[in-house]
Amino acid sequence: MAGWLRETEAGALRALAARGSATGAQLSADEPRLRTQLVYVPDKSYGGAANITSRVLGLIAAEGHMIRGHRRGGWTSGQFEWFPADAWLSGGPAADGPGADPAAARAELARQWLLAFGPAPAADLQWWAGWTGAHTKAALAALAVREVDLDGQPGVMLAADEVFDLDVAPTASLLPALDPTPMGWQSRDWYLAPHGPALFDRSGNIGPTVWWQGRIVGGWAQRPSGEVVYRLLEDAGSGAAGAVEAEAARLEAWLDAARVTPRFRTPLERELSG
């Protein structure tokens, strides 16, 4: 099976090189083995037979040999254009640079994660990256970081982030399902409170969320009519209620005629969208 998979990957890469760029459908036309079907989760309503195309292309991309580019069509389209890695990255996966050294690449990824999600426990970085404890420790040792106290729990942050603006106005945000903000940490109680069962599906995917002052206070959904509706799961004050109402109206106007249904449905999103 491993040999067959490698031959299929090689055929897909040859087809991509010949075309310059291509969609998954075009590559599967050139390399018929990409249309092989497997049966996934047969005991679930969402299971069944499906082509291996997207999974194989994703594997090739993870190995650094191709890159998923822009969507074909509108922003809700699920069809993407694929490119050879060396079309976007000088020299491709073998090029000199941080990506050529696994340790340097892990350090850079840790830096980017801390830039977005720090300060945070080092265990959260290890969970998010899927690293071993040794890899996590080595990546942090290569960076200028400092230890911080997170309400009694040890954490780390980039030393350059020690000075930040405390004078930030309260803000309401309606974030979409699977937004990287709520998915960036393993320890979530400090921003999620007790709202997890309503906002996550059984596989750990988060649905659309309502945020106020850096915490999740509710969830939202879009109905078939286009109306954006929400529910606050706690009393965040009159200022929050007004700001969330205004943000929901702004989002509804921005979506306009577009209709978006999350791939992973959560209890509150299902209830609100119905």
N, C-alpha and C positions, 0 to 999 in steps of 0.2 A: 504493500500500500504506500509506503514511504517513497519508493521509486516511482510509482505511478504519479504521486502528487508532485514530485520534483519535475517529472517530464511535462506535466500539465502546466506548472509554473513557467518552465522554460518556453513552452509553446505560446503562452500568454505574453511573455516578454518579447518574443520574436514578433508576434503580431503587433504589439504596441510599438516596437521599434520601426516596423514597416509603415505604420500609420502616422507616427509622430505623436498623436494623442487619440484617445478613443473612449467611448462609453463601455460599460460592462457588456451591454447587448452586442456591440460591435466586436468586442474581443471574444465573446462566446460564439459568435458566428464564424470567426477565424479559427478558434480553438474549440471544437465541439465538446471536448472533455469538460469544459467549464459548465456545460449544460447538464452534467450528471446530477441526478436528484438523490437526496437522502431524506429519510423520514425523521423529523425532529419532534421531540416530546409528543408521541402518539396518544398519550393519555390525557392531553390537555386540549381544550377547545381551540386554542390558537396554534396547535401543532399541525403536522402533516408533511407532505412531500414538498420539497423546495430545491431549486437549483443551488449548487455550491458556488456559483459565480462570485457573489459579494464576499463570501468567506475566504475564498482563495485569493482574491485580489487584495483583501485586507491583510492576509498573511504575507503576501509579497511586499506590500507597503511596509508592514512592520519589520520586515527584513531589510528594508532600505533600498529596494530596487525600483519602486514606482511611487508616485505621489498622487493622491486624490486632489483634484483641482476644483474648479468652480462647478456649481450646479448647472445642469442643462434646463433651461426654462426658468420659471419663477422661483422665489425663495422657498416655497413649500415643496418643490420638486425633490424626489428621492433619487434622481438620476444624476450622476456626476461624470465629469471628464477626467480620465486618468492620463498621467504623463510619465515618461521615463525619469528616474531620479536625476540623471545628469542634465535634464532640460531645465531643472529649477535649482539644483545644487551643483556647483562647479566641481566636476570630477566624480560626481555620484557618491555612493556610499563608501568608496575607498579613498575619498579625498582627505588631505591633511586637514586638521582642525580638531575642535573639541570632540566631535562625533567619532573621530578615529580612535580615541582613547576612552574605553568604557569608564574609567575612574573619573576622567575629566568631564565626560558627559553626565555622569551621575551628580557631580558637584554642581554643574550648571543647572541641571534640572532641580536640584535642591534649592539653589539660589532663586530660581524663578518661582518655585512653589512658596518659599518664604516671603518673597516679594508680594505675592498675591494673598497668601493665607496666614502669614506670620503676624504676631507671635503665636506659636502653637506647640503642643507637645511633640517631641521627636518621634514618638510612637505613631502619631498621625501621619507624618511624612513617610515612615516605613510602610504603614498600611496603604497609603495612597499610591506610592510608587511600586509596591509589591517587592520591596527589597528585603534582604536579610538584615539582621541587626548590625552585622559587621560593615555591610555596604553603606548603611545609613550613617553609622558613626564616622566612617572614613569620608563620606561626602560632606558632612558638617564640619569635620576637622579641616577640610580644605578651604573653608569659607571664613570670613570675618563675621562671627556670630557672638552673641552674648546670651547667657542664661537669664531667664526672667521667671517671676513667680506669677502663676495664673490661678489666683484664688486658692492657693495652697498646693497647686500641682506644678511641677517644674516644666518649663517650656524654653524654647529658643526663638531668637529673632535675629535678623540681620543687624549688625552694628550700625549700619547707615540709616536704619529706620528708627533710631532711638529718639530723634526729634521729629515730632509731627504736630499738625495743627489740631488743637483741641476745640477751636471755635468753629464747629461744623453745625450748620442748621439741621434740624430734624427733617428727615426725608422719608417719603413713602415710595416703595418700589413694588411692582408686580413682576416677578421673575417667572420665566417659563419652566415647564417640566424639564428635568435633567440639567438645569442651569448649573455651571460649575461652582457657583458660590456655595450653595448648601451641600454640594457633594464633595467639597474639598477636605472636610475634617471627618475623622472617625468619632471623636468625642464631640457630641452635638448638643448636649443639654444646655450649654450656656446661651445658645441662640434659638434652640428648638423648643425648649420647655417640654410640656407633656403632649405636644401636638403631633408627634410622629405617626400614630396609628391612622389618623385621618389624612395625612399628607404623603405617606409612602405606600407603595404596593408591597406585595409579599416578597419580592425579590430585592428590595432595598432601593428601588428607583423612586425619586421624589417627583411629585406632581407640581403644578403651578402654585406658587407661594406669594403671600402678601408680607412685606417687610416694613417695619417701622423702627427707626433708630437702631439699625443693625441687628434686629431680632425678627424672627418669624412670628407673626401675630394672626395669620389666617391663610386662606387659600382662595383661588379664583378659578373661573372657567369661562369658556366662550360657548354660548348656546347656538343652535343651528341658525337662529335669526341674525346672529352677529353680535348680540348683546353680550357685553362682558359683565359677569356677575361675580360677587365675592362674598365671603363670610369671615368675619373676625372671630377668632376662637378665644379671645380674651379681651377684657376692657383695657384698651390702651390709651383711653382719654379722648376728649372731644377733638383735640388737635389732630390726632391720628385718624379719627373717623372722617373728618373733612378732607384731609390730605389724600387718604386712600380713595375716597369718592372721586376726587378730582383726577387722580392718576388712572382710575378705571375708565373714566370718560375719555381721557386722553388716549389710552390704549385702544379703546373701542374705535375712536376716530382714525387712529393710525392703521389699524387692521383693515378698516373699510370693508371691502367685499371679500377679503381673504377669510377662509374658515380653517381653523387649526384644531385637530384632534390629537392629543398626546398618544404616542404609541403604547405607553405604559399607563393604564388608567388607575387612578387612586380613588379611594372611597369618597372623599369630599368632591373631587373633580367630577366623578360620575353623577353624584347627587345634584351638584349645581348645574351641570350642563344639560340635565334632563328637563 
